[in-house]
Amino acid sequence: DIPEQADGTTVYYVIYALDDDSDDATSSEQSYTVTDEPTNHPTDFNAESSSSSAILVIWEDAVPAADGYLIKGSATSYAAIVDPVDGTPESDALLVQNIAAGVQSHTFTGLQASTPYYFKIFAYNGTGASINYKTDGTVPETTAITAVAPPVPKVFISEYIEGSSNNKAIEIYNGENTALDLSKLTVSLFSNGSSTPSSTWTGNIGETLQPGRTIVLYNSSADLNISNYGNESSSVSNHNGDDALAVYYDSQMTDVFGEIGNDPGTAWDVAGTNDATVEHTLLRK
């Protein structure tokens, strides 16, 4: 055991070996930096719903100051939140977030509507293998419930064209009783099983889509039989049969074609037709 050292001390060491024949060897030099855990927890840790999919958490930094804070959440219970382990930094995720000292707030997004979420906050010092979390005493915790989701607008893909070569288009239908603000309408293409859009289209400010009407986004290299009936060319119509398409209005998903994050290989089956999403036109009933 190397004797305990003061916070911030870098300890250098080697291992010296001697065998029965008095032959010896020395290891390469190793080192580590001593990092004490924070003295105190942060205070005034609170959460509040920001929307049906977001929760804001706020707090006051620990005194004396810590290097940073790890916030972990759960949709199950406080008990389901596993304490971090010294020397093992945790990566950011949906309900895991590292926050630098001095920020004192964070909004978790992508959450489920009408769902209680539980959070704990852990102060830490150091980084990497030297990170040291404060998990003793009473770790601050808080909870909040996301708001009820608003009704999903009746805005959806009414026609899908995936023809040969670049003969591709997407038709979006306004099934509401009022005009849609096209600047709030977004279509995203998710290619080859990715969960991140490869292309996104958003309508122009000041333009609307009247009730019962459609807007057609087509591939810029599509045949005239398609482009002549289209409204606007867009790279979201570079889709293939194994890609997913999603429609959003005012940041709320209203329709999805295929499965985001999943690559079926060639295409998806639809209504009993194998590989229906490649070199087919599909009309919504």
C-alpha positions as CSV (number, residue, x, y, z in Angstrom):
1,D,0.0,0.0,0.0
2,I,1.3,3.4,-0.9
3,P,0.7,5.8,2.0
4,E,-2.2,8.3,1.8
5,Q,-1.3,11.5,0.0
6,A,-2.8,15.0,-0.1
7,D,-5.4,15.9,-2.7
8,G,-3.8,16.9,-6.0
9,T,-0.6,15.0,-5.4
10,T,0.8,13.0,-8.3
11,V,2.4,9.8,-7.2
12,Y,5.1,8.1,-9.4
13,Y,6.2,4.6,-8.8
14,V,8.0,1.6,-10.2
15,I,8.1,-2.1,-9.2
16,Y,11.5,-3.6,-8.6
17,A,11.8,-7.4,-8.9
18,L,14.7,-9.7,-7.7
19,D,14.8,-13.4,-8.3
20,D,16.7,-16.2,-6.4
21,D,19.7,-15.7,-8.6
22,S,20.0,-12.1,-7.7
23,D,18.8,-11.1,-11.2
24,D,16.7,-8.0,-11.1
25,A,14.4,-5.9,-13.3
26,T,12.5,-2.7,-12.9
27,S,9.1,-1.9,-14.4
28,S,8.3,1.2,-16.4
29,E,7.3,4.2,-14.4
30,Q,3.6,4.4,-13.4
31,S,1.7,7.3,-11.9
32,Y,-1.6,8.4,-10.5
33,T,-3.1,11.6,-9.1
34,V,-4.8,11.7,-5.8
35,T,-8.3,13.2,-6.0
36,D,-10.4,13.7,-2.9
37,E,-14.1,13.4,-3.2
38,P,-16.1,16.7,-2.7
39,T,-16.7,17.7,0.9
40,N,-20.4,18.5,0.5
41,H,-23.4,17.7,-1.8
42,P,-25.1,20.3,-3.9
43,T,-28.2,21.9,-2.4
44,D,-31.7,22.9,-3.5
45,F,-32.0,20.1,-6.0
46,N,-35.4,20.4,-7.7
47,A,-37.2,19.3,-10.9
48,E,-40.1,20.5,-12.8
49,S,-41.9,19.5,-16.0
50,S,-41.0,21.6,-19.1
51,S,-43.3,19.8,-21.5
52,S,-44.7,16.4,-22.2
53,S,-41.2,15.2,-23.2
54,A,-38.8,17.3,-21.0
55,I,-38.0,17.9,-17.4
56,L,-35.8,20.8,-16.1
57,V,-33.6,20.1,-13.0
58,I,-31.9,22.9,-11.1
59,W,-29.5,23.0,-8.1
60,E,-27.0,25.1,-6.1
61,D,-23.4,24.1,-6.5
62,A,-21.7,22.4,-3.5
63,V,-19.6,24.6,-1.2
64,P,-16.6,24.3,-1.4
65,A,-16.9,23.9,-5.1
66,A,-16.8,20.5,-6.8
67,D,-15.3,19.9,-10.3
68,G,-18.6,18.8,-11.7
69,Y,-21.9,16.9,-11.2
70,L,-23.3,13.7,-12.5
71,I,-27.1,13.6,-12.7
72,K,-28.8,10.2,-13.1
73,G,-32.4,9.5,-13.6
74,S,-34.9,6.7,-13.7
75,A,-38.6,6.3,-14.8
76,T,-39.0,3.6,-12.1
77,S,-37.8,4.7,-8.7
78,Y,-34.9,6.3,-6.8
79,A,-33.8,2.8,-5.8
80,A,-33.3,2.0,-9.5
81,I,-30.6,4.7,-9.8
82,V,-27.2,3.0,-9.3
83,D,-24.5,5.0,-7.6
84,P,-21.5,5.8,-9.7
85,V,-18.2,4.1,-8.9
86,D,-14.9,6.0,-8.2
87,G,-12.5,5.7,-11.1
88,T,-15.2,4.9,-13.6
89,P,-16.6,8.0,-15.4
90,E,-20.1,7.6,-16.8
91,S,-21.0,8.7,-20.3
92,D,-23.9,11.0,-21.1
93,A,-27.2,9.2,-22.1
94,L,-30.9,9.8,-22.1
95,L,-31.1,9.9,-18.2
96,V,-27.4,10.4,-17.5
97,Q,-25.7,13.8,-17.7
98,N,-22.4,15.3,-16.7
99,I,-22.5,19.0,-15.9
100,A,-19.6,21.4,-15.3
101,A,-19.5,23.4,-12.1
102,G,-21.3,26.7,-12.3
103,V,-24.0,25.7,-14.8
104,Q,-26.6,24.7,-12.1
105,S,-29.4,23.5,-14.5
106,H,-30.1,20.9,-17.2
107,T,-33.1,19.9,-19.2
108,F,-33.6,16.2,-19.9
109,T,-35.5,15.7,-23.3
110,G,-36.9,12.8,-25.2
111,L,-38.9,11.6,-22.2
112,Q,-42.3,9.9,-22.2
113,A,-45.5,11.9,-21.5
114,S,-47.4,11.7,-18.2
115,T,-44.5,9.8,-16.6
116,P,-42.9,10.3,-13.2
117,Y,-39.1,10.6,-13.4
118,Y,-36.7,10.3,-10.4
119,F,-33.3,12.0,-10.3
120,K,-30.2,12.0,-8.1
121,I,-27.2,14.3,-8.3
122,F,-23.6,13.3,-7.4
123,A,-20.8,15.9,-7.0
124,Y,-17.4,14.7,-8.2
125,N,-13.8,15.8,-8.4
126,G,-11.2,14.7,-11.0
127,T,-11.6,13.1,-14.4
128,G,-11.0,9.7,-16.0
129,A,-9.5,7.1,-13.8
130,S,-9.0,9.7,-11.1
131,I,-12.7,10.7,-10.8
132,N,-14.0,10.6,-7.3
133,Y,-17.8,10.8,-6.6
134,K,-19.5,11.8,-3.4
135,T,-21.9,9.0,-2.7
136,D,-21.9,9.0,1.2
137,G,-24.3,10.9,3.4
138,T,-27.7,11.9,1.9
139,V,-27.4,12.2,-1.9
140,P,-29.9,14.9,-3.1
141,E,-32.8,13.6,-5.0
142,T,-35.9,15.0,-6.7
143,T,-38.8,13.9,-8.9
144,A,-41.2,15.4,-11.5
145,I,-43.9,14.2,-13.8
146,T,-43.9,15.1,-17.5
147,A,-47.0,16.9,-18.8
148,V,-49.8,15.2,-20.7
149,A,-49.0,15.0,-24.4
150,P,-51.1,17.2,-26.6
151,P,-53.4,15.6,-29.2
152,V,-51.4,14.4,-32.2
153,P,-52.2,16.6,-35.3
154,K,-53.7,14.7,-38.2
155,V,-50.7,15.3,-40.4
156,F,-49.4,12.1,-42.1
157,I,-47.8,10.5,-45.1
158,S,-50.6,9.9,-47.6
159,E,-48.5,8.6,-50.5
160,Y,-45.0,7.0,-50.7
161,I,-43.3,6.5,-54.0
162,E,-40.1,4.4,-54.1
163,G,-39.6,3.7,-57.8
164,S,-36.7,2.7,-60.0
165,S,-33.6,5.0,-60.1
166,N,-34.5,8.4,-58.5
167,N,-38.2,8.2,-59.0
168,K,-39.1,8.9,-55.4
169,A,-41.5,11.2,-53.6
170,I,-43.4,11.7,-50.4
171,E,-46.9,13.2,-50.1
172,I,-47.9,14.8,-46.8
173,Y,-51.7,15.3,-46.0
174,N,-53.3,17.9,-43.7
175,G,-56.2,16.1,-42.1
176,E,-56.9,19.0,-39.7
177,N,-59.8,21.5,-39.9
178,T,-57.4,24.4,-39.9
179,A,-54.4,25.5,-42.1
180,L,-51.0,24.3,-41.1
181,D,-48.0,26.6,-40.6
182,L,-45.5,25.0,-43.0
183,S,-42.6,26.5,-41.0
184,K,-43.7,24.1,-38.2
185,L,-43.8,21.0,-40.6
186,T,-40.7,18.9,-40.7
187,V,-39.9,15.6,-42.6
188,S,-36.8,13.7,-41.6
189,L,-35.1,10.8,-43.5
190,F,-33.3,8.1,-41.4
191,S,-31.1,6.0,-43.6
192,N,-29.9,2.4,-43.2
193,G,-31.2,1.9,-39.7
194,S,-29.7,5.1,-38.3
195,S,-31.4,6.9,-35.3
196,T,-30.0,10.2,-36.6
197,P,-31.6,11.9,-39.6
198,S,-29.4,11.9,-42.7
199,S,-31.6,14.7,-44.2
200,T,-34.4,17.0,-43.0
201,W,-36.9,19.3,-44.7
202,T,-38.8,22.1,-43.1
203,G,-41.4,24.3,-44.7
204,N,-41.0,28.0,-45.5
205,I,-42.0,30.8,-43.1
206,G,-45.2,32.4,-44.1
207,E,-46.5,29.5,-46.2
208,T,-49.5,27.3,-45.1
209,L,-51.1,24.0,-46.1
210,Q,-54.9,24.2,-46.2
211,P,-57.2,21.5,-44.7
212,G,-57.6,18.5,-46.9
213,R,-54.6,19.5,-49.1
214,T,-51.3,17.8,-49.6
215,I,-47.6,18.8,-50.2
216,V,-45.4,16.6,-52.3
217,L,-41.6,16.4,-51.8
218,Y,-39.9,14.8,-54.7
219,N,-36.4,13.7,-55.7
220,S,-34.7,16.4,-57.8
221,S,-33.8,13.7,-60.4
222,A,-37.2,12.2,-60.6
223,D,-39.1,11.6,-63.8
224,L,-41.3,14.5,-65.1
225,N,-44.4,12.4,-64.4
226,I,-43.5,12.9,-60.7
227,S,-41.7,16.3,-60.5
228,N,-44.4,18.0,-62.5
229,Y,-46.9,17.2,-59.8
230,G,-44.5,17.9,-56.9
231,N,-44.3,21.0,-54.8
232,E,-40.7,21.0,-53.8
233,S,-37.6,18.9,-54.4
234,S,-35.8,17.7,-51.3
235,S,-33.1,15.3,-50.3
236,V,-35.5,13.6,-47.8
237,S,-36.8,11.9,-51.0
238,N,-33.5,10.2,-51.5
239,H,-35.0,7.3,-49.6
240,N,-34.6,3.6,-50.3
241,G,-36.8,0.7,-49.3
242,D,-34.9,0.1,-46.0
243,D,-35.0,3.7,-44.8
244,A,-37.4,5.3,-42.4
245,L,-39.3,8.7,-42.7
246,A,-40.8,10.7,-39.9
247,V,-43.2,13.6,-40.0
248,Y,-43.2,16.3,-37.2
249,Y,-45.5,19.2,-36.6
250,D,-44.5,21.8,-34.1
251,S,-41.7,19.4,-32.9
252,Q,-44.3,16.6,-32.2
253,M,-44.0,13.4,-34.3
254,T,-47.3,12.8,-36.2
255,D,-46.3,9.9,-38.4
256,V,-43.5,7.5,-39.2
257,F,-42.9,5.2,-42.2
258,G,-40.7,2.2,-41.4
259,E,-38.9,1.8,-38.1
260,I,-36.3,4.4,-37.0
261,G,-33.2,2.7,-35.8
262,N,-33.9,-0.5,-37.5
263,D,-32.6,-1.7,-40.9
264,P,-34.8,-4.5,-42.4
265,G,-32.1,-5.4,-45.0
266,T,-33.9,-4.5,-48.2
267,A,-37.4,-3.4,-47.3
268,W,-40.3,-3.7,-45.0
269,D,-43.4,-5.9,-45.5
270,V,-46.7,-4.1,-45.7
271,A,-50.2,-5.5,-45.5
272,G,-49.1,-9.0,-46.5
273,T,-46.8,-7.8,-49.4
274,N,-43.2,-8.8,-49.0
275,D,-40.6,-6.0,-49.6
276,A,-43.5,-3.6,-50.2
277,T,-41.4,-0.4,-49.5
278,V,-39.0,-0.9,-52.4
279,E,-40.0,-0.1,-56.0
280,H,-43.6,0.3,-55.0
281,T,-46.1,3.2,-54.5
282,L,-48.1,3.0,-51.3
283,L,-51.3,4.9,-50.8
284,R,-52.7,5.5,-47.3
285,K,-56.3,4.3,-46.9
